[in-house]
């Protein structure tokens, strides 16, 4: 006579093999693709620094100062655009 636990184990094994498989859906991470305008390179300003002199302050003349301010503004806008895009 077989041991009762072996009989129960065999019955459970056979019933598990006879049942339909269980399908489990798992969410898969997908990388978000940023818009092209966020990954486009920003053009840095040309040479903005000058030799020390009376016409420049901290080796930057008026046109160089404007170019640096415009570049920093563009960088800040790009960071704000990234933050807005990545916010949930």
Order of alpha helices (4+ residues) and beta strands (2+ residues): alpha-alpha-alpha
